Amino acid sequence: MIKKLIIFLIFLTNVIVNAQANRLSDTMYLVSQDSTVSYIISQAENKMDFSQNTIRSTNFNAKQLILPGCLIALGTIGTYSNPLKRETIRDYMDDLRGKRYFRADDYIQYLPAVTYLTFGSIGIKSKHSFKERLAVGVTSYLVMTALVNIGKYTIKEKRPDSNSRNSFPSGHTATVFTGAELMREEYGLGMGLGAYTVAVGVAFLRIYNGRHWINDVIAGAGIGILSARIGYWMLPLYQRWFKWDDSCSNIMAISPSYSPIDKSFAINMAYNF
């Protein structure tokens, strides 16, 4: 089932058409009409980097399947054989941990996703507008959720700390690695390294706390990375569907005016999302 879904998603992304990119600029217009002076300030919410590398990053590239594909394959093999000596790693973690559990992974798994959506709105330069980030993020997490649940309900691997058969793959790891890859793609390598540090920490804690085998977190990481990349591959299609024109989006208009009848001044403001 996982292979069929991945093949379907890869086929779907092949029909994506490259979105036309227009450079965003900050412009000011002075318009005089009767006694009203209108200042229209066009300022994008986020400036986009339209270098050639940035444009290519949203297009399907088969090479981007190599890393997540290898991680998913290695993790899947680990459920049927033991190339990673997972029982040995579990026993080592049990001795290291003792009774000192550290459950921060239940919370910080969402940190990269939150920063991915919010950083572009607080002055940190991002490649895409908020609505585009939101569309990519929603797509990525929907794909991730589907792949994780297909794995859990088809393979039914037993957890190392209980009789529950939903260990493979690690949902926590998939969640945090999806956010980490989104951060790297949107904000660059520097921000991405920080997000991936958090992701690796969550993956380690899933093993440390005895909730997953090492192959579970490896496959979860691969699913997370793949899901984020599928989200960006779908972006040009969304831009065509919803007719998103970056040159006209996120425009704020401020219009001071004077009424000779009321002898009063007014300021009109409109924001186009």
C-alpha positions as protocol buffer text, in pm:
chain_id: "A"
residue {
  index: 1
  type: MET
  ca { x: 0 y: 0 z: 0 }
}
residue {
  index: 2
  type: ILE
  ca { x: 279 y: 246 z: 84 }
}
residue {
  index: 3
  type: LYS
  ca { x: 453 y: 181 z: -246 }
}
residue {
  index: 4
  type: LYS
  ca { x: 127 y: 227 z: -440 }
}
residue {
  index: 5
  type: LEU
  ca { x: 52 y: 558 z: -266 }
}
residue {
  index: 6
  type: ILE
  ca { x: 405 y: 688 z: -322 }
}
residue {
  index: 7
  type: ILE
  ca { x: 389 y: 590 z: -690 }
}
residue {
  index: 8
  type: PHE
  ca { x: 53 y: 767 z: -722 }
}
residue {
  index: 9
  type: LEU
  ca { x: 183 y: 1083 z: -557 }
}
residue {
  index: 10
  type: ILE
  ca { x: 493 y: 1085 z: -780 }
}
residue {
  index: 11
  type: PHE
  ca { x: 271 y: 1048 z: -1087 }
}
residue {
  index: 12
  type: LEU
  ca { x: 50 y: 1331 z: -969 }
}
residue {
  index: 13
  type: THR
  ca { x: 340 y: 1569 z: -926 }
}
residue {
  index: 14
  type: ASN
  ca { x: 456 y: 1505 z: -1283 }
}
residue {
  index: 15
  type: VAL
  ca { x: 155 y: 1698 z: -1415 }
}
residue {
  index: 16
  type: ILE
  ca { x: 243 y: 2009 z: -1219 }
}
residue {
  index: 17
  type: VAL
  ca { x: 304 y: 2314 z: -1435 }
}
residue {
  index: 18
  type: ASN
  ca { x: 569 y: 2565 z: -1336 }
}
residue {
  index: 19
  type: ALA
  ca { x: 422 y: 2872 z: -1179 }
}
residue {
  index: 20
  type: GLN
  ca { x: 515 y: 3203 z: -1334 }
}
residue {
  index: 21
  type: ALA
  ca { x: 708 y: 3414 z: -1084 }
}
residue {
  index: 22
  type: ASN
  ca { x: 701 y: 3789 z: -1075 }
}
residue {
  index: 23
  type: ARG
  ca { x: 936 y: 3998 z: -866 }
}
residue {
  index: 24
  type: LEU
  ca { x: 767 y: 4174 z: -580 }
}
residue {
  index: 25
  type: SER
  ca { x: 849 y: 4541 z: -532 }
}
residue {
  index: 26
  type: ASP
  ca { x: 764 y: 4813 z: -288 }
}
residue {
  index: 27
  type: THR
  ca { x: 600 y: 5101 z: -478 }
}
residue {
  index: 28
  type: MET
  ca { x: 441 y: 5428 z: -383 }
}
residue {
  index: 29
  type: TYR
  ca { x: 190 y: 5612 z: -597 }
}
residue {
  index: 30
  type: LEU
  ca { x: 74 y: 5967 z: -554 }
}
residue {
  index: 31
  type: VAL
  ca { x: -268 y: 6018 z: -704 }
}
residue {
  index: 32
  type: SER
  ca { x: -445 y: 6359 z: -710 }
}
residue {
  index: 33
  type: GLN
  ca { x: -819 y: 6368 z: -767 }
}
residue {
  index: 34
  type: ASP
  ca { x: -1024 y: 6679 z: -679 }
}
residue {
  index: 35
  type: SER
  ca { x: -940 y: 6764 z: -318 }
}
residue {
  index: 36
  type: THR
  ca { x: -835 y: 6408 z: -221 }
}
residue {
  index: 37
  type: VAL
  ca { x: -473 y: 6304 z: -208 }
}
residue {
  index: 38
  type: SER
  ca { x: -429 y: 5925 z: -214 }
}
residue {
  index: 39
  type: TYR
  ca { x: -110 y: 5753 z: -114 }
}
residue {
  index: 40
  type: ILE
  ca { x: -113 y: 5389 z: -219 }
}
residue {
  index: 41
  type: ILE
  ca { x: 170 y: 5192 z: -67 }
}
residue {
  index: 42
  type: SER
  ca { x: 223 y: 4851 z: -217 }
}
residue {
  index: 43
  type: GLN
  ca { x: 429 y: 4640 z: 15 }
}
residue {
  index: 44
  type: ALA
  ca { x: 443 y: 4263 z: 5 }
}
residue {
  index: 45
  type: GLU
  ca { x: 400 y: 4077 z: 333 }
}
residue {
  index: 46
  type: ASN
  ca { x: 705 y: 3875 z: 246 }
}
residue {
  index: 47
  type: LYS
  ca { x: 973 y: 3935 z: -17 }
}
residue {
  index: 48
  type: MET
  ca { x: 1036 y: 3636 z: -240 }
}
residue {
  index: 49
  type: ASP
  ca { x: 1374 y: 3530 z: -363 }
}
residue {
  index: 50
  type: PHE
  ca { x: 1328 y: 3460 z: -732 }
}
residue {
  index: 51
  type: SER
  ca { x: 1671 y: 3324 z: -803 }
}
residue {
  index: 52
  type: GLN
  ca { x: 1685 y: 3029 z: -1040 }
}
residue {
  index: 53
  type: ASN
  ca { x: 1747 y: 2790 z: -752 }
}
residue {
  index: 54
  type: THR
  ca { x: 1437 y: 2915 z: -573 }
}
residue {
  index: 55
  type: ILE
  ca { x: 1220 y: 2866 z: -879 }
}
residue {
  index: 56
  type: ARG
  ca { x: 1352 y: 2515 z: -932 }
}
residue {
  index: 57
  type: SER
  ca { x: 1287 y: 2422 z: -570 }
}
residue {
  index: 58
  type: THR
  ca { x: 909 y: 2400 z: -626 }
}
residue {
  index: 59
  type: ASN
  ca { x: 937 y: 2179 z: -935 }
}
residue {
  index: 60
  type: PHE
  ca { x: 934 y: 1801 z: -926 }
}
residue {
  index: 61
  type: ASN
  ca { x: 1285 y: 1660 z: -927 }
}
residue {
  index: 62
  type: ALA
  ca { x: 1333 y: 1284 z: -916 }
}
residue {
  index: 63
  type: LYS
  ca { x: 1666 y: 1329 z: -736 }
}
residue {
  index: 64
  type: GLN
  ca { x: 1476 y: 1463 z: -436 }
}
residue {
  index: 65
  type: LEU
  ca { x: 1324 y: 1117 z: -392 }
}
residue {
  index: 66
  type: ILE
  ca { x: 1659 y: 953 z: -324 }
}
residue {
  index: 67
  type: LEU
  ca { x: 1714 y: 1052 z: 40 }
}
residue {
  index: 68
  type: PRO
  ca { x: 1359 y: 997 z: 171 }
}
residue {
  index: 69
  type: GLY
  ca { x: 1324 y: 683 z: -41 }
}
residue {
  index: 70
  type: CYS
  ca { x: 1638 y: 533 z: 109 }
}
residue {
  index: 71
  type: LEU
  ca { x: 1529 y: 619 z: 463 }
}
residue {
  index: 72
  type: ILE
  ca { x: 1183 y: 468 z: 413 }
}
residue {
  index: 73
  type: ALA
  ca { x: 1329 y: 156 z: 252 }
}
residue {
  index: 74
  type: LEU
  ca { x: 1584 y: 107 z: 531 }
}
residue {
  index: 75
  type: GLY
  ca { x: 1319 y: 155 z: 797 }
}
residue {
  index: 76
  type: THR
  ca { x: 1081 y: -88 z: 626 }
}
residue {
  index: 77
  type: ILE
  ca { x: 1351 y: -355 z: 590 }
}
residue {
  index: 78
  type: GLY
  ca { x: 1415 y: -320 z: 961 }
}
residue {
  index: 79
  type: THR
  ca { x: 1065 y: -446 z: 1040 }
}
residue {
  index: 80
  type: TYR
  ca { x: 1136 y: -781 z: 873 }
}
residue {
  index: 81
  type: SER
  ca { x: 1506 y: -829 z: 944 }
}
residue {
  index: 82
  type: ASN
  ca { x: 1752 y: -682 z: 1190 }
}
residue {
  index: 83
  type: PRO
  ca { x: 2028 y: -499 z: 1001 }
}
residue {
  index: 84
  type: LEU
  ca { x: 2021 y: -219 z: 1260 }
}
residue {
  index: 85
  type: LYS
  ca { x: 2043 y: -447 z: 1567 }
}
residue {
  index: 86
  type: ARG
  ca { x: 1740 y: -271 z: 1705 }
}
residue {
  index: 87
  type: GLU
  ca { x: 1700 y: -495 z: 2012 }
}
residue {
  index: 88
  type: THR
  ca { x: 2057 y: -413 z: 2112 }
}
residue {
  index: 89
  type: ILE
  ca { x: 1985 y: -40 z: 2076 }
}
residue {
  index: 90
  type: ARG
  ca { x: 1662 y: -77 z: 2278 }
}
residue {
  index: 91
  type: ASP
  ca { x: 1843 y: -255 z: 2562 }
}
residue {
  index: 92
  type: TYR
  ca { x: 2115 y: 11 z: 2565 }
}
residue {
  index: 93
  type: MET
  ca { x: 1854 y: 287 z: 2586 }
}
residue {
  index: 94
  type: ASP
  ca { x: 1674 y: 105 z: 2867 }
}
residue {
  index: 95
  type: ASP
  ca { x: 1997 y: 93 z: 3067 }
}
residue {
  index: 96
  type: LEU
  ca { x: 2076 y: 456 z: 2987 }
}
residue {
  index: 97
  type: ARG
  ca { x: 1730 y: 580 z: 3077 }
}
residue {
  index: 98
  type: GLY
  ca { x: 1639 y: 371 z: 3378 }
}
residue {
  index: 99
  type: LYS
  ca { x: 1323 y: 534 z: 3512 }
}
residue {
  index: 100
  type: ARG
  ca { x: 1418 y: 884 z: 3395 }
}
residue {
  index: 101
  type: TYR
  ca { x: 1179 y: 945 z: 3107 }
}
residue {
  index: 102
  type: PHE
  ca { x: 1189 y: 1275 z: 2920 }
}
residue {
  index: 103
  type: ARG
  ca { x: 862 y: 1345 z: 2737 }
}
residue {
  index: 104
  type: ALA
  ca { x: 949 y: 1674 z: 2568 }
}
residue {
  index: 105
  type: ASP
  ca { x: 917 y: 1504 z: 2230 }
}
residue {
  index: 106
  type: ASP
  ca { x: 537 y: 1508 z: 2270 }
}
residue {
  index: 107
  type: TYR
  ca { x: 548 y: 1888 z: 2244 }
}
residue {
  index: 108
  type: ILE
  ca { x: 852 y: 1999 z: 2050 }
}
residue {
  index: 109
  type: GLN
  ca { x: 753 y: 1782 z: 1752 }
}
residue {
  index: 110
  type: TYR
  ca { x: 531 y: 2074 z: 1646 }
}
residue {
  index: 111
  type: LEU
  ca { x: 794 y: 2348 z: 1688 }
}
residue {
  index: 112
  type: PRO
  ca { x: 928 y: 2349 z: 1327 }
}
residue {
  index: 113
  type: ALA
  ca { x: 571 y: 2364 z: 1189 }
}
residue {
  index: 114
  type: VAL
  ca { x: 487 y: 2666 z: 1403 }
}
residue {
  index: 115
  type: THR
  ca { x: 805 y: 2851 z: 1310 }
}
residue {
  index: 116
  type: TYR
  ca { x: 753 y: 2767 z: 942 }
}
residue {
  index: 117
  type: LEU
  ca { x: 420 y: 2948 z: 939 }
}
residue {
  index: 118
  type: THR
  ca { x: 506 y: 3238 z: 1168 }
}
residue {
  index: 119
  type: PHE
  ca { x: 865 y: 3340 z: 1090 }
}
residue {
  index: 120
  type: GLY
  ca { x: 775 y: 3501 z: 758 }
}
residue {
  index: 121
  type: SER
  ca { x: 518 y: 3719 z: 936 }
}
residue {
  index: 122
  type: ILE
  ca { x: 758 y: 3860 z: 1195 }
}
residue {
  index: 123
  type: GLY
  ca { x: 1017 y: 4003 z: 959 }
}
residue {
  index: 124
  type: ILE
  ca { x: 1224 y: 3698 z: 871 }
}
residue {
  index: 125
  type: LYS
  ca { x: 1269 y: 3672 z: 496 }
}
residue {
  index: 126
  type: SER
  ca { x: 1077 y: 3386 z: 340 }
}
residue {
  index: 127
  type: LYS
  ca { x: 1045 y: 3265 z: -18 }
}
residue {
  index: 128
  type: HIS
  ca { x: 666 y: 3258 z: -30 }
}
residue {
  index: 129
  type: SER
  ca { x: 367 y: 3446 z: 106 }
}
residue {
  index: 130
  type: PHE
  ca { x: 172 y: 3329 z: 409 }
}
residue {
  index: 131
  type: LYS
  ca { x: -112 y: 3181 z: 204 }
}
residue {
  index: 132
  type: GLU
  ca { x: 138 y: 2984 z: -4 }
}
residue {
  index: 133
  type: ARG
  ca { x: 317 y: 2860 z: 306 }
}
residue {
  index: 134
  type: LEU
  ca { x: -18 y: 2761 z: 452 }
}
residue {
  index: 135
  type: ALA
  ca { x: -115 y: 2568 z: 138 }
}
residue {
  index: 136
  type: VAL
  ca { x: 221 y: 2389 z: 128 }
}
residue {
  index: 137
  type: GLY
  ca { x: 206 y: 2310 z: 499 }
}
residue {
  index: 138
  type: VAL
  ca { x: -148 y: 2172 z: 490 }
}
residue {
  index: 139
  type: THR
  ca { x: -65 y: 1955 z: 189 }
}
residue {
  index: 140
  type: SER
  ca { x: 255 y: 1827 z: 349 }
}
residue {
  index: 141
  type: TYR
  ca { x: 91 y: 1728 z: 676 }
}
residue {
  index: 142
  type: LEU
  ca { x: -205 y: 1565 z: 504 }
}
residue {
  index: 143
  type: VAL
  ca { x: 33 y: 1352 z: 297 }
}
residue {
  index: 144
  type: MET
  ca { x: 242 y: 1275 z: 604 }
}
residue {
  index: 145
  type: THR
  ca { x: -63 y: 1171 z: 808 }
}
residue {
  index: 146
  type: ALA
  ca { x: -185 y: 943 z: 528 }
}
residue {
  index: 147
  type: LEU
  ca { x: 152 y: 771 z: 484 }
}
residue {
  index: 148
  type: VAL
  ca { x: 205 y: 725 z: 858 }
}
residue {
  index: 149
  type: ASN
  ca { x: -140 y: 573 z: 912 }
}
residue {
  index: 150
  type: ILE
  ca { x: -108 y: 344 z: 611 }
}
residue {
  index: 151
  type: GLY
  ca { x: 217 y: 215 z: 758 }
}
residue {
  index: 152
  type: LYS
  ca { x: 71 y: 167 z: 1106 }
}
residue {
  index: 153
  type: TYR
  ca { x: -242 y: -15 z: 992 }
}
residue {
  index: 154
  type: THR
  ca { x: -79 y: -236 z: 730 }
}
residue {
  index: 155
  type: ILE
  ca { x: 250 y: -340 z: 891 }
}
residue {
  index: 156
  type: LYS
  ca { x: 119 y: -347 z: 1252 }
}
residue {
  index: 157
  type: GLU
  ca { x: 461 y: -359 z: 1413 }
}
residue {
  index: 158
  type: LYS
  ca { x: 464 y: -415 z: 1789 }
}
residue {
  index: 159
  type: ARG
  ca { x: 599 y: -133 z: 2002 }
}
residue {
  index: 160
  type: PRO
  ca { x: 911 y: -201 z: 2209 }
}
residue {
  index: 161
  type: ASP
  ca { x: 737 y: -97 z: 2535 }
}
residue {
  index: 162
  type: SER
  ca { x: 388 y: -246 z: 2492 }
}
residue {
  index: 163
  type: ASN
  ca { x: 170 y: -485 z: 2297 }
}
residue {
  index: 164
  type: SER
  ca { x: 30 y: -208 z: 2078 }
}
residue {
  index: 165
  type: ARG
  ca { x: 86 y: -283 z: 1711 }
}
residue {
  index: 166
  type: ASN
  ca { x: 123 y: 68 z: 1573 }
}
residue {
  index: 167
  type: SER
  ca { x: 494 y: 128 z: 1611 }
}
residue {
  index: 168
  type: PHE
  ca { x: 595 y: 162 z: 1244 }
}
residue {
  index: 169
  type: PRO
  ca { x: 655 y: 434 z: 1138 }
}
residue {
  index: 170
  type: SER
  ca { x: 707 y: 696 z: 1408 }
}
residue {
  index: 171
  type: GLY
  ca { x: 441 y: 964 z: 1378 }
}
residue {
  index: 172
  type: HIS
  ca { x: 628 y: 1205 z: 1606 }
}
residue {
  index: 173
  type: THR
  ca { x: 940 y: 1175 z: 1392 }
}
residue {
  index: 174
  type: ALA
  ca { x: 746 y: 1217 z: 1068 }
}
residue {
  index: 175
  type: THR
  ca { x: 576 y: 1527 z: 1208 }
}
residue {
  index: 176
  type: VAL
  ca { x: 895 y: 1701 z: 1316 }
}
residue {
  index: 177
  type: PHE
  ca { x: 1092 y: 1610 z: 1004 }
}
residue {
  index: 178
  type: THR
  ca { x: 812 y: 1744 z: 784 }
}
residue {
  index: 179
  type: GLY
  ca { x: 844 y: 2078 z: 962 }
}
residue {
  index: 180
  type: ALA
  ca { x: 1224 y: 2069 z: 948 }
}
residue {
  index: 181
  type: GLU
  ca { x: 1228 y: 2015 z: 571 }
}
residue {
  index: 182
  type: LEU
  ca { x: 969 y: 2291 z: 524 }
}
residue {
  index: 183
  type: MET
  ca { x: 1191 y: 2526 z: 725 }
}
residue {
  index: 184
  type: ARG
  ca { x: 1499 y: 2438 z: 521 }
}
residue {
  index: 185
  type: GLU
  ca { x: 1318 y: 2485 z: 192 }
}
residue {
  index: 186
  type: GLU
  ca { x: 1148 y: 2813 z: 290 }
}
residue {
  index: 187
  type: TYR
  ca { x: 1411 y: 2993 z: 497 }
}
residue {
  index: 188
  type: GLY
  ca { x: 1738 y: 2846 z: 381 }
}
residue {
  index: 189
  type: LEU
  ca { x: 2009 y: 2621 z: 517 }
}
residue {
  index: 190
  type: GLY
  ca { x: 2078 y: 2817 z: 836 }
}
residue {
  index: 191
  type: MET
  ca { x: 1720 y: 2798 z: 965 }
}
residue {
  index: 192
  type: GLY
  ca { x: 1695 y: 2446 z: 830 }
}
residue {
  index: 193
  type: LEU
  ca { x: 1990 y: 2325 z: 1037 }
}
residue {
  index: 194
  type: GLY
  ca { x: 1825 y: 2458 z: 1351 }
}
residue {
  index: 195
  type: ALA
  ca { x: 1499 y: 2283 z: 1265 }
}
residue {
  index: 196
  type: TYR
  ca { x: 1678 y: 1959 z: 1180 }
}
residue {
  index: 197
  type: THR
  ca { x: 1857 y: 1971 z: 1515 }
}
residue {
  index: 198
  type: VAL
  ca { x: 1516 y: 1975 z: 1683 }
}
residue {
  index: 199
  type: ALA
  ca { x: 1401 y: 1692 z: 1455 }
}
residue {
  index: 200
  type: VAL
  ca { x: 1698 y: 1469 z: 1538 }
}
residue {
  index: 201
  type: GLY
  ca { x: 1638 y: 1540 z: 1907 }
}
residue {
  index: 202
  type: VAL
  ca { x: 1277 y: 1425 z: 1881 }
}
residue {
  index: 203
  type: ALA
  ca { x: 1382 y: 1109 z: 1693 }
}
residue {
  index: 204
  type: PHE
  ca { x: 1638 y: 1030 z: 1964 }
}
residue {
  index: 205
  type: LEU
  ca { x: 1382 y: 1081 z: 2241 }
}
residue {
  index: 206
  type: ARG
  ca { x: 1138 y: 840 z: 2074 }
}
residue {
  index: 207
  type: ILE
  ca { x: 1402 y: 570 z: 2106 }
}
residue {
  index: 208
  type: TYR
  ca { x: 1528 y: 689 z: 2445 }
}
residue {
  index: 209
  type: ASN
  ca { x: 1179 y: 677 z: 2595 }
}
residue {
  index: 210
  type: GLY
  ca { x: 1127 y: 327 z: 2459 }
}
residue {
  index: 211
  type: ARG
  ca { x: 836 y: 422 z: 2234 }
}
residue {
  index: 212
  type: HIS
  ca { x: 991 y: 320 z: 1903 }
}
residue {
  index: 213
  type: TRP
  ca { x: 1250 y: 100 z: 1739 }
}
residue {
  index: 214
  type: ILE
  ca { x: 1529 y: 272 z: 1552 }
}
residue {
  index: 215
  type: ASN
  ca { x: 1387 y: 162 z: 1216 }
}
residue {
  index: 216
  type: ASP
  ca { x: 1058 y: 335 z: 1304 }
}
residue {
  index: 217
  type: VAL
  ca { x: 1222 y: 673 z: 1341 }
}
residue {
  index: 218
  type: ILE
  ca { x: 1436 y: 627 z: 1029 }
}
residue {
  index: 219
  type: ALA
  ca { x: 1127 y: 558 z: 820 }
}
residue {
  index: 220
  type: GLY
  ca { x: 943 y: 844 z: 993 }
}
residue {
  index: 221
  type: ALA
  ca { x: 1220 y: 1084 z: 898 }
}
residue {
  index: 222
  type: GLY
  ca { x: 1199 y: 972 z: 536 }
}
residue {
  index: 223
  type: ILE
  ca { x: 822 y: 1014 z: 529 }
}
residue {
  index: 224
  type: GLY
  ca { x: 851 y: 1362 z: 679 }
}
residue {
  index: 225
  type: ILE
  ca { x: 1105 y: 1480 z: 423 }
}
residue {
  index: 226
  type: LEU
  ca { x: 908 y: 1329 z: 134 }
}
residue {
  index: 227
  type: SER
  ca { x: 582 y: 1487 z: 254 }
}
residue {
  index: 228
  type: ALA
  ca { x: 737 y: 1834 z: 272 }
}
residue {
  index: 229
  type: ARG
  ca { x: 877 y: 1802 z: -79 }
}
residue {
  index: 230
  type: ILE
  ca { x: 541 y: 1687 z: -216 }
}
residue {
  index: 231
  type: GLY
  ca { x: 386 y: 1997 z: -59 }
}
residue {
  index: 232
  type: TYR
  ca { x: 624 y: 2221 z: -253 }
}
residue {
  index: 233
  type: TRP
  ca { x: 580 y: 2021 z: -574 }
}
residue {
  index: 234
  type: MET
  ca { x: 208 y: 2092 z: -551 }
}
residue {
  index: 235
  type: LEU
  ca { x: 251 y: 2469 z: -503 }
}
residue {
  index: 236
  type: PRO
  ca { x: 268 y: 2566 z: -874 }
}
residue {
  index: 237
  type: LEU
  ca { x: -59 y: 2381 z: -928 }
}
residue {
  index: 238
  type: TYR
  ca { x: -226 y: 2571 z: -645 }
}
residue {
  index: 239
  type: GLN
  ca { x: -100 y: 2898 z: -791 }
}
residue {
  index: 240
  type: ARG
  ca { x: -271 y: 2814 z: -1119 }
}
residue {
  index: 241
  type: TRP
  ca { x: -591 y: 2688 z: -961 }
}
residue {
  index: 242
  type: PHE
  ca { x: -641 y: 2989 z: -732 }
}
residue {
  index: 243
  type: LYS
  ca { x: -492 y: 3244 z: -975 }
}
residue {
  index: 244
  type: TRP
  ca { x: -249 y: 3373 z: -717 }
}
residue {
  index: 245
  type: ASP
  ca { x: -77 y: 3675 z: -869 }
}
residue {
  index: 246
  type: ASP
  ca { x: 213 y: 3769 z: -645 }
}
residue {
  index: 247
  type: SER
  ca { x: 250 y: 4108 z: -805 }
}
residue {
  index: 248
  type: CYS
  ca { x: -95 y: 4207 z: -682 }
}
residue {
  index: 249
  type: SER
  ca { x: -124 y: 4013 z: -361 }
}
residue {
  index: 250
  type: ASN
  ca { x: -85 y: 4141 z: -8 }
}
residue {
  index: 251
  type: ILE
  ca { x: -130 y: 4508 z: -103 }
}
residue {
  index: 252
  type: MET
  ca { x: -210 y: 4769 z: 155 }
}
residue {
  index: 253
  type: ALA
  ca { x: -369 y: 5093 z: 41 }
}
residue {
  index: 254
  type: ILE
  ca { x: -376 y: 5402 z: 262 }
}
residue {
  index: 255
  type: SER
  ca { x: -578 y: 5699 z: 139 }
}
residue {
  index: 256
  type: PRO
  ca { x: -584 y: 6024 z: 339 }
}
residue {
  index: 257
  type: SER
  ca { x: -876 y: 6246 z: 232 }
}
residue {
  index: 258
  type: TYR
  ca { x: -1042 y: 6576 z: 316 }
}
residue {
  index: 259
  type: SER
  ca { x: -1416 y: 6651 z: 307 }
}
residue {
  index: 260
  type: PRO
  ca { x: -1493 y: 7021 z: 244 }
}
residue {
  index: 261
  type: ILE
  ca { x: -1853 y: 6968 z: 352 }
}
residue {
  index: 262
  type: ASP
  ca { x: -1772 y: 6833 z: 696 }
}
residue {
  index: 263
  type: LYS
  ca { x: -1437 y: 7011 z: 709 }
}
residue {
  index: 264
  type: SER
  ca { x: -1280 y: 6692 z: 834 }
}
residue {
  index: 265
  type: PHE
  ca { x: -987 y: 6471 z: 749 }
}
residue {
  index: 266
  type: ALA
  ca { x: -1006 y: 6093 z: 715 }
}
residue {
  index: 267
  type: ILE
  ca { x: -770 y: 5806 z: 650 }
}
residue {
  index: 268
  type: ASN
  ca { x: -896 y: 5506 z: 455 }
}
residue {
  index: 269
  type: MET
  ca { x: -705 y: 5182 z: 464 }
}
residue {
  index: 270
  type: ALA
  ca { x: -761 y: 4854 z: 276 }
}
residue {
  index: 271
  type: TYR
  ca { x: -561 y: 4532 z: 274 }
}
residue {
  index: 272
  type: ASN
  ca { x: -581 y: 4277 z: -4 }
}
residue {
  index: 273
  type: PHE
  ca { x: -493 y: 3922 z: 103 }
}
